[in-house]
Amino acid sequence: MPFAPIDTLPQEDPDVRIYFTGLMILEPIENDACQVLVNSSATRHFLTVEVRRKKNNRPDEIMMRHVGPLAFFGPETNPQNPPIHGLRIEKVGATSPGVRRYTGGVGPKGEESFGLVVDFAGADLHNGDRPVDPDLVTGAARNLLDIDNLVGRPSIFLNDGILHAAAKTSDRLTMVLKQRGQPDKPLDPFAKIIGTNIYLLADEVVRLRWRNQGKLAELVLEKPEPGVSYEIYVINDPLFESSEITNPVLDPRHDEFSEYYKLLTNVPTGDQFRLQVTVPQPGSPPPERGSTDIPCMATTKGGGG
C-alpha cells in the first residue's frame, strides 16, 4: 500500500527536515509509518547520520553524528519478537502522526512530487510485488521484492513527515534503463535525494533513539524558536569517488541498480535492471556533482502509488 498522498504543503517552514541520500529503500508499513532499509552490503558505501541545528546567519550546530552500521535497538524481552530497527525518528505528542507523500507541484521550498522517486514496484520497473516460488529450504512464501534482512536490517523507523523529491538528477546526464532482452528505456531526471518535512505544534517533539557505542542514546528536538530549524541527514554514499577512473580494476564505477539487487535477492538476474549513465562530452559544462557523477539515489518499494 503506498504512502497516503497530500497535494498541498504548509506555507511555513518545516521545523525538521530529513534528507535521505544513497542506497536505501523507503517502504510504507502499518500505522502510516515508514521503514528505511539501508543497503549494508553496497560496495564502498558508508552510512552516516547527522543532526544539525540551523540558525539564520550562523554556523550550523552539530547535535549528533553516527558513522557506520546501526545496531539493533528496541524491546529485547521477547525472543519471539526481536528488534528490527537501529534508529527510530518519531514525532511524539501528536494525536495522529503519519508519513505521507507529496503529489503537488513545486512547493514553497522547492519540494517536488514524490512521484519522481524511483519505485522498484512501479510500472517502469517490476510493476508490482508478485508472489514467486517458495523458499527452497524452508518452504516459506516469498514475493519478488522481499527485502533480504541480512542486508537491509537494522533499518530506520519513521512515523511522521511529508516525503518529497528534494533534488533531481542533472538534466545534462543521459540515463538509460537496461534489461536483458528488452529495449532500452530512456529516463527523465528523477529524484536523487528524498526529503521529509516535519511540522511541530508547541507540545510536540521529534525524538531520535539509537545505540551509541553500545549504549542507548536519545536526542529530543523541541519546536524551535523563529529563525531556527533542524536538519537530519541520512547518507549511504561512497565517501568520495573521483570523476576520473584512475584504475578500472581497482576503482571501477559502481552500478546503483546492481547494488540494489543485493537487497532484492529474489529478482532473477535476467529480470534485473541496470542504469547506464553518460556524462557530457569534454568541453561541455559539467553536471552538478558531489563525490560522483553516478546518482546514488534513495528509492522506494511500493510507496509511490
ChimeraX commands (.cxc) that place a marker at each C-alpha (Angstrom):
marker #1 position 0.00,0.00,0.00 radius 0.5
marker #1 position 1.54,3.35,-0.99 radius 0.5
marker #1 position 2.07,6.28,1.33 radius 0.5
marker #1 position -1.06,8.40,1.61 radius 0.5
marker #1 position -0.98,11.35,-0.82 radius 0.5
marker #1 position -1.08,15.04,0.03 radius 0.5
marker #1 position -1.12,17.68,-2.73 radius 0.5
marker #1 position -0.57,20.86,-0.69 radius 0.5
marker #1 position 2.28,21.76,1.64 radius 0.5
marker #1 position 2.06,24.19,4.56 radius 0.5
marker #1 position 3.43,27.63,3.68 radius 0.5
marker #1 position 5.50,27.87,6.84 radius 0.5
marker #1 position 8.98,26.41,7.02 radius 0.5
marker #1 position 9.21,22.87,8.38 radius 0.5
marker #1 position 10.66,22.60,11.87 radius 0.5
marker #1 position 12.59,19.45,10.94 radius 0.5
marker #1 position 13.86,18.42,7.51 radius 0.5
marker #1 position 15.21,14.93,6.86 radius 0.5
marker #1 position 17.25,14.13,3.75 radius 0.5
marker #1 position 17.78,10.55,2.58 radius 0.5
marker #1 position 20.52,10.00,0.02 radius 0.5
marker #1 position 22.38,6.89,-1.05 radius 0.5
marker #1 position 21.44,3.24,-1.29 radius 0.5
marker #1 position 18.30,2.76,0.79 radius 0.5
marker #1 position 14.68,1.80,0.16 radius 0.5
marker #1 position 11.77,3.61,1.85 radius 0.5
marker #1 position 8.83,1.27,2.37 radius 0.5
marker #1 position 5.36,2.00,3.81 radius 0.5
marker #1 position 4.42,-0.13,6.81 radius 0.5
marker #1 position 1.48,-0.40,9.20 radius 0.5
marker #1 position 0.11,2.60,11.13 radius 0.5
marker #1 position 1.03,5.00,8.29 radius 0.5
marker #1 position 4.71,4.69,9.17 radius 0.5
marker #1 position 7.82,4.15,7.06 radius 0.5
marker #1 position 10.81,1.88,7.37 radius 0.5
marker #1 position 14.07,2.72,5.64 radius 0.5
marker #1 position 16.04,-0.36,4.56 radius 0.5
marker #1 position 19.72,0.61,4.37 radius 0.5
marker #1 position 21.90,-1.40,1.98 radius 0.5
marker #1 position 24.71,-2.57,4.25 radius 0.5
marker #1 position 26.37,-4.66,1.52 radius 0.5
marker #1 position 26.87,-1.92,-1.07 radius 0.5
marker #1 position 30.48,-1.76,-2.16 radius 0.5
marker #1 position 32.35,1.21,-0.61 radius 0.5
marker #1 position 29.18,2.87,0.64 radius 0.5
marker #1 position 29.16,4.07,4.25 radius 0.5
marker #1 position 26.20,5.01,6.44 radius 0.5
marker #1 position 26.34,8.33,8.26 radius 0.5
marker #1 position 23.59,10.11,10.20 radius 0.5
marker #1 position 23.91,13.72,11.28 radius 0.5
marker #1 position 21.58,16.14,13.05 radius 0.5
marker #1 position 22.15,19.89,12.68 radius 0.5
marker #1 position 20.54,22.86,14.36 radius 0.5
marker #1 position 20.35,25.68,11.82 radius 0.5
marker #1 position 20.08,29.38,12.65 radius 0.5
marker #1 position 19.99,32.29,10.25 radius 0.5
marker #1 position 23.42,33.78,9.55 radius 0.5
marker #1 position 25.16,31.44,12.00 radius 0.5
marker #1 position 27.20,28.26,11.50 radius 0.5
marker #1 position 25.27,25.01,11.85 radius 0.5
marker #1 position 25.46,23.37,15.26 radius 0.5
marker #1 position 26.18,19.64,15.06 radius 0.5
marker #1 position 23.92,17.94,17.60 radius 0.5
marker #1 position 24.51,14.27,16.74 radius 0.5
marker #1 position 26.67,12.19,14.40 radius 0.5
marker #1 position 26.64,8.46,13.74 radius 0.5
marker #1 position 29.12,6.73,11.45 radius 0.5
marker #1 position 28.93,3.09,10.37 radius 0.5
marker #1 position 26.31,0.34,10.64 radius 0.5
marker #1 position 23.45,0.75,13.07 radius 0.5
marker #1 position 22.93,-1.63,16.00 radius 0.5
marker #1 position 19.55,-3.21,16.68 radius 0.5
marker #1 position 17.50,-1.11,19.06 radius 0.5
marker #1 position 14.14,-1.95,20.60 radius 0.5
marker #1 position 12.34,-4.24,23.05 radius 0.5
marker #1 position 14.56,-7.20,23.87 radius 0.5
marker #1 position 12.42,-9.03,26.41 radius 0.5
marker #1 position 10.54,-11.17,23.91 radius 0.5
marker #1 position 12.80,-13.53,21.93 radius 0.5
marker #1 position 9.88,-14.27,19.59 radius 0.5
marker #1 position 9.71,-10.59,18.58 radius 0.5
marker #1 position 13.29,-9.33,18.31 radius 0.5
marker #1 position 14.03,-5.71,17.30 radius 0.5
marker #1 position 14.38,-4.94,13.62 radius 0.5
marker #1 position 15.25,-1.22,13.63 radius 0.5
marker #1 position 18.50,0.51,14.55 radius 0.5
marker #1 position 17.27,4.12,14.62 radius 0.5
marker #1 position 13.83,5.47,15.45 radius 0.5
marker #1 position 12.86,9.00,14.36 radius 0.5
marker #1 position 9.46,9.68,15.88 radius 0.5
marker #1 position 7.15,12.62,16.35 radius 0.5
marker #1 position 5.98,12.42,19.97 radius 0.5
marker #1 position 2.88,14.14,21.33 radius 0.5
marker #1 position 0.89,14.19,18.08 radius 0.5
marker #1 position -2.63,12.78,18.06 radius 0.5
marker #1 position -2.34,11.19,14.62 radius 0.5
marker #1 position 1.19,11.13,13.18 radius 0.5
marker #1 position 1.67,9.63,9.75 radius 0.5
marker #1 position 4.04,9.55,6.79 radius 0.5
marker #1 position 2.57,10.94,3.57 radius 0.5
marker #1 position 3.86,11.58,0.05 radius 0.5
marker #1 position 3.67,14.93,-1.66 radius 0.5
marker #1 position 1.93,14.83,-5.06 radius 0.5
marker #1 position 1.55,18.53,-5.93 radius 0.5
marker #1 position 3.60,21.00,-7.96 radius 0.5
marker #1 position 6.81,22.70,-6.88 radius 0.5
marker #1 position 6.42,23.55,-3.20 radius 0.5
marker #1 position 7.37,26.75,-1.32 radius 0.5
marker #1 position 10.92,25.49,-0.66 radius 0.5
marker #1 position 11.44,23.73,-3.98 radius 0.5
marker #1 position 9.87,20.43,-2.95 radius 0.5
marker #1 position 8.72,18.29,-5.88 radius 0.5
marker #1 position 6.38,15.34,-6.20 radius 0.5
marker #1 position 7.33,12.03,-4.60 radius 0.5
marker #1 position 6.36,10.54,-7.96 radius 0.5
marker #1 position 9.87,11.45,-9.14 radius 0.5
marker #1 position 11.35,8.86,-6.76 radius 0.5
marker #1 position 12.49,5.56,-8.29 radius 0.5
marker #1 position 9.93,2.90,-7.27 radius 0.5
marker #1 position 11.04,-0.70,-7.74 radius 0.5
marker #1 position 7.38,-1.77,-7.71 radius 0.5
marker #1 position 6.45,0.88,-10.28 radius 0.5
marker #1 position 5.29,0.25,-13.83 radius 0.5
marker #1 position 8.67,1.22,-15.32 radius 0.5
marker #1 position 10.47,-1.41,-13.25 radius 0.5
marker #1 position 8.94,-4.57,-11.77 radius 0.5
marker #1 position 5.27,-3.48,-11.96 radius 0.5
marker #1 position 4.19,-4.74,-8.56 radius 0.5
marker #1 position 5.44,-7.22,-5.98 radius 0.5
marker #1 position 4.10,-10.53,-7.24 radius 0.5
marker #1 position 4.48,-13.89,-5.44 radius 0.5
marker #1 position 7.36,-16.09,-6.55 radius 0.5
marker #1 position 8.31,-19.70,-5.79 radius 0.5
marker #1 position 8.52,-20.54,-2.06 radius 0.5
marker #1 position 11.88,-20.71,-0.35 radius 0.5
marker #1 position 13.60,-23.90,-1.45 radius 0.5
marker #1 position 14.75,-24.85,2.07 radius 0.5
marker #1 position 12.06,-23.56,4.44 radius 0.5
marker #1 position 9.07,-23.57,2.10 radius 0.5
marker #1 position 8.19,-20.04,3.26 radius 0.5
marker #1 position 6.13,-17.91,0.90 radius 0.5
marker #1 position 8.07,-15.22,-0.93 radius 0.5
marker #1 position 7.41,-12.15,-3.05 radius 0.5
marker #1 position 9.60,-10.82,-5.83 radius 0.5
marker #1 position 10.62,-7.65,-3.95 radius 0.5
marker #1 position 11.07,-9.08,-0.47 radius 0.5
marker #1 position 13.97,-7.43,1.34 radius 0.5
marker #1 position 16.92,-9.60,2.36 radius 0.5
marker #1 position 17.02,-8.92,6.10 radius 0.5
marker #1 position 20.71,-9.80,6.31 radius 0.5
marker #1 position 21.37,-6.78,4.09 radius 0.5
marker #1 position 18.58,-4.33,4.99 radius 0.5
marker #1 position 18.46,-4.67,8.77 radius 0.5
marker #1 position 18.71,-2.97,11.16 radius 0.5
marker #1 position 16.51,-0.40,9.45 radius 0.5
marker #1 position 15.33,3.11,10.32 radius 0.5
marker #1 position 11.80,3.77,11.60 radius 0.5
marker #1 position 9.94,7.00,10.78 radius 0.5
marker #1 position 6.40,7.71,11.97 radius 0.5
marker #1 position 5.68,11.18,10.56 radius 0.5
marker #1 position 6.55,13.57,7.76 radius 0.5
marker #1 position 5.75,14.58,4.19 radius 0.5
marker #1 position 8.01,12.77,1.71 radius 0.5
marker #1 position 9.06,14.58,-1.45 radius 0.5
marker #1 position 11.76,14.82,-4.09 radius 0.5
marker #1 position 14.28,17.24,-2.60 radius 0.5
marker #1 position 16.71,17.23,-5.55 radius 0.5
marker #1 position 16.74,15.70,-9.02 radius 0.5
marker #1 position 19.48,14.26,-11.19 radius 0.5
marker #1 position 21.05,16.70,-13.63 radius 0.5
marker #1 position 19.34,17.13,-16.99 radius 0.5
marker #1 position 22.83,17.12,-18.51 radius 0.5
marker #1 position 23.20,13.41,-17.72 radius 0.5
marker #1 position 21.87,10.91,-20.26 radius 0.5
marker #1 position 20.42,7.94,-18.38 radius 0.5
marker #1 position 19.08,4.71,-19.85 radius 0.5
marker #1 position 17.43,1.81,-18.05 radius 0.5
marker #1 position 18.59,-1.52,-19.43 radius 0.5
marker #1 position 17.15,-5.02,-19.04 radius 0.5
marker #1 position 18.34,-8.16,-20.75 radius 0.5
marker #1 position 16.33,-8.95,-23.89 radius 0.5
marker #1 position 14.28,-5.73,-23.66 radius 0.5
marker #1 position 14.60,-2.38,-25.47 radius 0.5
marker #1 position 16.40,0.36,-23.58 radius 0.5
marker #1 position 14.26,2.89,-21.68 radius 0.5
marker #1 position 15.49,6.50,-21.68 radius 0.5
marker #1 position 14.94,8.12,-18.29 radius 0.5
marker #1 position 13.94,11.67,-17.46 radius 0.5
marker #1 position 15.60,13.28,-14.42 radius 0.5
marker #1 position 14.45,11.57,-11.23 radius 0.5
marker #1 position 14.83,12.17,-7.51 radius 0.5
marker #1 position 18.36,11.69,-6.23 radius 0.5
marker #1 position 17.55,12.92,-2.70 radius 0.5
marker #1 position 14.33,12.17,-0.80 radius 0.5
marker #1 position 13.28,14.89,1.61 radius 0.5
marker #1 position 10.87,14.75,4.53 radius 0.5
marker #1 position 9.20,17.79,6.08 radius 0.5
marker #1 position 8.06,17.58,9.70 radius 0.5
marker #1 position 5.95,20.34,11.24 radius 0.5
marker #1 position 5.63,20.63,15.03 radius 0.5
marker #1 position 2.99,22.10,17.31 radius 0.5
marker #1 position 4.06,23.67,20.58 radius 0.5
marker #1 position 3.63,20.46,22.59 radius 0.5
marker #1 position 5.21,18.11,20.02 radius 0.5
marker #1 position 8.81,16.98,19.66 radius 0.5
marker #1 position 10.86,14.77,17.35 radius 0.5
marker #1 position 12.76,12.09,19.27 radius 0.5
marker #1 position 15.68,10.08,17.91 radius 0.5
marker #1 position 16.72,6.86,19.65 radius 0.5
marker #1 position 19.60,4.56,18.74 radius 0.5
marker #1 position 22.61,2.79,20.20 radius 0.5
marker #1 position 25.72,4.92,20.56 radius 0.5
marker #1 position 28.79,2.70,21.08 radius 0.5
marker #1 position 26.57,0.04,22.62 radius 0.5
marker #1 position 24.64,2.34,24.94 radius 0.5
marker #1 position 21.09,3.58,24.42 radius 0.5
marker #1 position 21.05,7.19,23.24 radius 0.5
marker #1 position 18.28,9.73,22.81 radius 0.5
marker #1 position 18.10,13.16,21.21 radius 0.5
marker #1 position 14.94,15.28,21.53 radius 0.5
marker #1 position 14.24,18.11,19.08 radius 0.5
marker #1 position 11.73,20.57,20.55 radius 0.5
marker #1 position 9.79,23.06,18.48 radius 0.5
marker #1 position 12.40,25.69,17.67 radius 0.5
marker #1 position 12.12,29.44,18.06 radius 0.5
marker #1 position 11.60,31.53,14.90 radius 0.5
marker #1 position 14.62,31.52,12.59 radius 0.5
marker #1 position 15.81,28.14,13.90 radius 0.5
marker #1 position 15.22,24.69,12.41 radius 0.5
marker #1 position 16.73,21.21,12.37 radius 0.5
marker #1 position 18.10,19.09,9.55 radius 0.5
marker #1 position 18.77,15.35,9.70 radius 0.5
marker #1 position 20.99,13.80,7.02 radius 0.5
marker #1 position 20.82,10.05,6.45 radius 0.5
marker #1 position 23.51,9.19,3.89 radius 0.5
marker #1 position 24.62,5.85,2.44 radius 0.5
marker #1 position 27.02,7.04,-0.26 radius 0.5
marker #1 position 30.67,6.46,-1.11 radius 0.5
marker #1 position 32.94,8.71,0.92 radius 0.5
marker #1 position 34.43,10.04,-2.31 radius 0.5
marker #1 position 34.67,9.00,-5.93 radius 0.5
marker #1 position 36.70,10.91,-8.47 radius 0.5
marker #1 position 35.12,11.77,-11.79 radius 0.5
marker #1 position 38.20,10.19,-13.39 radius 0.5
marker #1 position 38.72,6.41,-13.31 radius 0.5
marker #1 position 42.36,6.04,-12.39 radius 0.5
marker #1 position 42.28,2.26,-12.43 radius 0.5
marker #1 position 39.22,0.48,-13.89 radius 0.5
marker #1 position 40.09,-2.70,-11.95 radius 0.5
marker #1 position 40.79,-1.18,-8.54 radius 0.5
marker #1 position 38.48,1.85,-8.85 radius 0.5
marker #1 position 35.55,0.82,-11.05 radius 0.5
marker #1 position 32.43,2.92,-11.25 radius 0.5
marker #1 position 29.65,1.13,-9.45 radius 0.5
marker #1 position 26.18,0.46,-10.84 radius 0.5
marker #1 position 23.45,1.58,-8.46 radius 0.5
marker #1 position 20.90,-0.98,-9.60 radius 0.5
marker #1 position 23.26,-3.94,-9.25 radius 0.5
marker #1 position 23.87,-2.79,-5.67 radius 0.5
marker #1 position 20.13,-2.56,-5.03 radius 0.5
marker #1 position 19.60,-6.17,-6.03 radius 0.5
marker #1 position 21.74,-7.14,-3.03 radius 0.5
marker #1 position 18.63,-6.08,-1.09 radius 0.5
marker #1 position 16.14,-7.55,-3.58 radius 0.5
marker #1 position 17.67,-11.00,-3.88 radius 0.5
marker #1 position 14.51,-12.75,-5.16 radius 0.5
marker #1 position 14.71,-10.96,-8.51 radius 0.5
marker #1 position 16.32,-13.30,-11.09 radius 0.5
marker #1 position 19.42,-11.92,-12.77 radius 0.5
marker #1 position 17.71,-11.89,-16.17 radius 0.5
marker #1 position 14.87,-9.73,-14.81 radius 0.5
marker #1 position 17.10,-7.18,-13.14 radius 0.5
marker #1 position 17.65,-3.67,-14.44 radius 0.5
marker #1 position 20.87,-1.74,-14.89 radius 0.5
marker #1 position 21.39,2.00,-15.15 radius 0.5
marker #1 position 23.63,3.38,-17.88 radius 0.5
marker #1 position 24.75,6.95,-17.25 radius 0.5
marker #1 position 26.52,9.01,-19.91 radius 0.5
marker #1 position 28.20,12.23,-18.80 radius 0.5
marker #1 position 28.54,15.25,-21.12 radius 0.5
marker #1 position 31.35,15.27,-23.66 radius 0.5
marker #1 position 34.62,17.01,-22.72 radius 0.5
marker #1 position 34.26,20.74,-23.13 radius 0.5
marker #1 position 30.59,20.73,-22.17 radius 0.5
marker #1 position 29.50,22.30,-18.88 radius 0.5
marker #1 position 29.84,19.56,-16.24 radius 0.5
marker #1 position 26.74,18.46,-14.31 radius 0.5
marker #1 position 26.34,19.41,-10.70 radius 0.5
marker #1 position 28.08,16.72,-8.72 radius 0.5
marker #1 position 29.26,15.77,-5.29 radius 0.5
marker #1 position 31.51,12.76,-4.85 radius 0.5
marker #1 position 30.38,11.01,-8.02 radius 0.5
marker #1 position 28.64,11.56,-11.34 radius 0.5
marker #1 position 26.52,8.45,-10.71 radius 0.5
marker #1 position 23.33,9.31,-8.79 radius 0.5
marker #1 position 23.33,7.32,-5.54 radius 0.5
marker #1 position 19.60,7.78,-5.22 radius 0.5
marker #1 position 17.37,6.76,-2.36 radius 0.5
marker #1 position 14.35,4.80,-3.64 radius 0.5
marker #1 position 11.04,3.32,-2.59 radius 0.5
marker #1 position 9.26,0.00,-2.90 radius 0.5
marker #1 position 5.53,0.41,-3.42 radius 0.5
marker #1 position 5.39,3.78,-1.74 radius 0.5
marker #1 position 4.78,5.87,-4.83 radius 0.5
marker #1 position 1.25,4.84,-5.64 radius 0.5
marker link #1:1,2 radius 0.2
marker link #1:2,3 radius 0.2
marker link #1:3,4 radius 0.2
marker link #1:4,5 radius 0.2
marker link #1:5,6 radius 0.2
marker link #1:6,7 radius 0.2
marker link #1:7,8 radius 0.2
marker link #1:8,9 radius 0.2
marker link #1:9,10 radius 0.2
marker link #1:10,11 radius 0.2
marker link #1:11,12 radius 0.2
marker link #1:12,13 radius 0.2
marker link #1:13,14 radius 0.2
marker link #1:14,15 radius 0.2
marker link #1:15,16 radius 0.2
marker link #1:16,17 radius 0.2
marker link #1:17,18 radius 0.2
marker link #1:18,19 radius 0.2
marker link #1:19,20 radius 0.2
marker link #1:20,21 radius 0.2
marker link #1:21,22 radius 0.2
marker link #1:22,23 radius 0.2
marker link #1:23,24 radius 0.2
marker link #1:24,25 radius 0.2
marker link #1:25,26 radius 0.2
marker link #1:26,27 radius 0.2
marker link #1:27,28 radius 0.2
marker link #1:28,29 radius 0.2
marker link #1:29,30 radius 0.2
marker link #1:30,31 radius 0.2
marker link #1:31,32 radius 0.2
marker link #1:32,33 radius 0.2
marker link #1:33,34 radius 0.2
marker link #1:34,35 radius 0.2
marker link #1:35,36 radius 0.2
marker link #1:36,37 radius 0.2
marker link #1:37,38 radius 0.2
marker link #1:38,39 radius 0.2
marker link #1:39,40 radius 0.2
marker link #1:40,41 radius 0.2
marker link #1:41,42 radius 0.2
marker link #1:42,43 radius 0.2
marker link #1:43,44 radius 0.2
marker link #1:44,45 radius 0.2
marker link #1:45,46 radius 0.2
marker link #1:46,47 radius 0.2
marker link #1:47,48 radius 0.2
marker link #1:48,49 radius 0.2
marker link #1:49,50 radius 0.2
marker link #1:50,51 radius 0.2
marker link #1:51,52 radius 0.2
marker link #1:52,53 radius 0.2
marker link #1:53,54 radius 0.2
marker link #1:54,55 radius 0.2
marker link #1:55,56 radius 0.2
marker link #1:56,57 radius 0.2
marker link #1:57,58 radius 0.2
marker link #1:58,59 radius 0.2
marker link #1:59,60 radius 0.2
marker link #1:60,61 radius 0.2
marker link #1:61,62 radius 0.2
marker link #1:62,63 radius 0.2
marker link #1:63,64 radius 0.2
marker link #1:64,65 radius 0.2
marker link #1:65,66 radius 0.2
marker link #1:66,67 radius 0.2
marker link #1:67,68 radius 0.2
marker link #1:68,69 radius 0.2
marker link #1:69,70 radius 0.2
marker link #1:70,71 radius 0.2
marker link #1:71,72 radius 0.2
marker link #1:72,73 radius 0.2
marker link #1:73,74 radius 0.2
marker link #1:74,75 radius 0.2
marker link #1:75,76 radius 0.2
marker link #1:76,77 radius 0.2
marker link #1:77,78 radius 0.2
marker link #1:78,79 radius 0.2
marker link #1:79,80 radius 0.2
marker link #1:80,81 radius 0.2
marker link #1:81,82 radius 0.2
marker link #1:82,83 radius 0.2
marker link #1:83,84 radius 0.2
marker link #1:84,85 radius 0.2
marker link #1:85,86 radius 0.2
marker link #1:86,87 radius 0.2
marker link #1:87,88 radius 0.2
marker link #1:88,89 radius 0.2
marker link #1:89,90 radius 0.2
marker link #1:90,91 radius 0.2
marker link #1:91,92 radius 0.2
marker link #1:92,93 radius 0.2
marker link #1:93,94 radius 0.2
marker link #1:94,95 radius 0.2
marker link #1:95,96 radius 0.2
marker link #1:96,97 radius 0.2
marker link #1:97,98 radius 0.2
marker link #1:98,99 radius 0.2
marker link #1:99,100 radius 0.2
marker link #1:100,101 radius 0.2
marker link #1:101,102 radius 0.2
marker link #1:102,103 radius 0.2
marker link #1:103,104 radius 0.2
marker link #1:104,105 radius 0.2
marker link #1:105,106 radius 0.2
marker link #1:106,107 radius 0.2
marker link #1:107,108 radius 0.2
marker link #1:108,109 radius 0.2
marker link #1:109,110 radius 0.2
marker link #1:110,111 radius 0.2
marker link #1:111,112 radius 0.2
marker link #1:112,113 radius 0.2
marker link #1:113,114 radius 0.2
marker link #1:114,115 radius 0.2
marker link #1:115,116 radius 0.2
marker link #1:116,117 radius 0.2
marker link #1:117,118 radius 0.2
marker link #1:118,119 radius 0.2
marker link #1:119,120 radius 0.2
marker link #1:120,121 radius 0.2
marker link #1:121,122 radius 0.2
marker link #1:122,123 radius 0.2
marker link #1:123,124 radius 0.2
marker link #1:124,125 radius 0.2
marker link #1:125,126 radius 0.2
marker link #1:126,127 radius 0.2
marker link #1:127,128 radius 0.2
marker link #1:128,129 radius 0.2
marker link #1:129,130 radius 0.2
marker link #1:130,131 radius 0.2
marker link #1:131,132 radius 0.2
marker link #1:132,133 radius 0.2
marker link #1:133,134 radius 0.2
marker link #1:134,135 radius 0.2
marker link #1:135,136 radius 0.2
marker link #1:136,137 radius 0.2
marker link #1:137,138 radius 0.2
marker link #1:138,139 radius 0.2
marker link #1:139,140 radius 0.2
marker link #1:140,141 radius 0.2
marker link #1:141,142 radius 0.2
marker link #1:142,143 radius 0.2
marker link #1:143,144 radius 0.2
marker link #1:144,145 radius 0.2
marker link #1:145,146 radius 0.2
marker link #1:146,147 radius 0.2
marker link #1:147,148 radius 0.2
marker link #1:148,149 radius 0.2
marker link #1:149,150 radius 0.2
marker link #1:150,151 radius 0.2
marker link #1:151,152 radius 0.2
marker link #1:152,153 radius 0.2
marker link #1:153,154 radius 0.2
marker link #1:154,155 radius 0.2
marker link #1:155,156 radius 0.2
marker link #1:156,157 radius 0.2
marker link #1:157,158 radius 0.2
marker link #1:158,159 radius 0.2
marker link #1:159,160 radius 0.2
marker link #1:160,161 radius 0.2
marker link #1:161,162 radius 0.2
marker link #1:162,163 radius 0.2
marker link #1:163,164 radius 0.2
marker link #1:164,165 radius 0.2
marker link #1:165,166 radius 0.2
marker link #1:166,167 radius 0.2
marker link #1:167,168 radius 0.2
marker link #1:168,169 radius 0.2
marker link #1:169,170 radius 0.2
marker link #1:170,171 radius 0.2
marker link #1:171,172 radius 0.2
marker link #1:172,173 radius 0.2
marker link #1:173,174 radius 0.2
marker link #1:174,175 radius 0.2
marker link #1:175,176 radius 0.2
marker link #1:176,177 radius 0.2
marker link #1:177,178 radius 0.2
marker link #1:178,179 radius 0.2
marker link #1:179,180 radius 0.2
marker link #1:180,181 radius 0.2
marker link #1:181,182 radius 0.2
marker link #1:182,183 radius 0.2
marker link #1:183,184 radius 0.2
marker link #1:184,185 radius 0.2
marker link #1:185,186 radius 0.2
marker link #1:186,187 radius 0.2
marker link #1:187,188 radius 0.2
marker link #1:188,189 radius 0.2
marker link #1:189,190 radius 0.2
marker link #1:190,191 radius 0.2
marker link #1:191,192 radius 0.2
marker link #1:192,193 radius 0.2
marker link #1:193,194 radius 0.2
marker link #1:194,195 radius 0.2
marker link #1:195,196 radius 0.2
marker link #1:196,197 radius 0.2
marker link #1:197,198 radius 0.2
marker link #1:198,199 radius 0.2
marker link #1:199,200 radius 0.2
marker link #1:200,201 radius 0.2
marker link #1:201,202 radius 0.2
marker link #1:202,203 radius 0.2
marker link #1:203,204 radius 0.2
marker link #1:204,205 radius 0.2
marker link #1:205,206 radius 0.2
marker link #1:206,207 radius 0.2
marker link #1:207,208 radius 0.2
marker link #1:208,209 radius 0.2
marker link #1:209,210 radius 0.2
marker link #1:210,211 radius 0.2
marker link #1:211,212 radius 0.2
marker link #1:212,213 radius 0.2
marker link #1:213,214 radius 0.2
marker link #1:214,215 radius 0.2
marker link #1:215,216 radius 0.2
marker link #1:216,217 radius 0.2
marker link #1:217,218 radius 0.2
marker link #1:218,219 radius 0.2
marker link #1:219,220 radius 0.2
marker link #1:220,221 radius 0.2
marker link #1:221,222 radius 0.2
marker link #1:222,223 radius 0.2
marker link #1:223,224 radius 0.2
marker link #1:224,225 radius 0.2
marker link #1:225,226 radius 0.2
marker link #1:226,227 radius 0.2
marker link #1:227,228 radius 0.2
marker link #1:228,229 radius 0.2
marker link #1:229,230 radius 0.2
marker link #1:230,231 radius 0.2
marker link #1:231,232 radius 0.2
marker link #1:232,233 radius 0.2
marker link #1:233,234 radius 0.2
marker link #1:234,235 radius 0.2
marker link #1:235,236 radius 0.2
marker link #1:236,237 radius 0.2
marker link #1:237,238 radius 0.2
marker link #1:238,239 radius 0.2
marker link #1:239,240 radius 0.2
marker link #1:240,241 radius 0.2
marker link #1:241,242 radius 0.2
marker link #1:242,243 radius 0.2
marker link #1:243,244 radius 0.2
marker link #1:244,245 radius 0.2
marker link #1:245,246 radius 0.2
marker link #1:246,247 radius 0.2
marker link #1:247,248 radius 0.2
marker link #1:248,249 radius 0.2
marker link #1:249,250 radius 0.2
marker link #1:250,251 radius 0.2
marker link #1:251,252 radius 0.2
marker link #1:252,253 radius 0.2
marker link #1:253,254 radius 0.2
marker link #1:254,255 radius 0.2
marker link #1:255,256 radius 0.2
marker link #1:256,257 radius 0.2
marker link #1:257,258 radius 0.2
marker link #1:258,259 radius 0.2
marker link #1:259,260 radius 0.2
marker link #1:260,261 radius 0.2
marker link #1:261,262 radius 0.2
marker link #1:262,263 radius 0.2
marker link #1:263,264 radius 0.2
marker link #1:264,265 radius 0.2
marker link #1:265,266 radius 0.2
marker link #1:266,267 radius 0.2
marker link #1:267,268 radius 0.2
marker link #1:268,269 radius 0.2
marker link #1:269,270 radius 0.2
marker link #1:270,271 radius 0.2
marker link #1:271,272 radius 0.2
marker link #1:272,273 radius 0.2
marker link #1:273,274 radius 0.2
marker link #1:274,275 radius 0.2
marker link #1:275,276 radius 0.2
marker link #1:276,277 radius 0.2
marker link #1:277,278 radius 0.2
marker link #1:278,279 radius 0.2
marker link #1:279,280 radius 0.2
marker link #1:280,281 radius 0.2
marker link #1:281,282 radius 0.2
marker link #1:282,283 radius 0.2
marker link #1:283,284 radius 0.2
marker link #1:284,285 radius 0.2
marker link #1:285,286 radius 0.2
marker link #1:286,287 radius 0.2
marker link #1:287,288 radius 0.2
marker link #1:288,289 radius 0.2
marker link #1:289,290 radius 0.2
marker link #1:290,291 radius 0.2
marker link #1:291,292 radius 0.2
marker link #1:292,293 radius 0.2
marker link #1:293,294 radius 0.2
marker link #1:294,295 radius 0.2
marker link #1:295,296 radius 0.2
marker link #1:296,297 radius 0.2
marker link #1:297,298 radius 0.2
marker link #1:298,299 radius 0.2
marker link #1:299,300 radius 0.2
marker link #1:300,301 radius 0.2
marker link #1:301,302 radius 0.2
marker link #1:302,303 radius 0.2
marker link #1:303,304 radius 0.2
marker link #1:304,305 radius 0.2
view
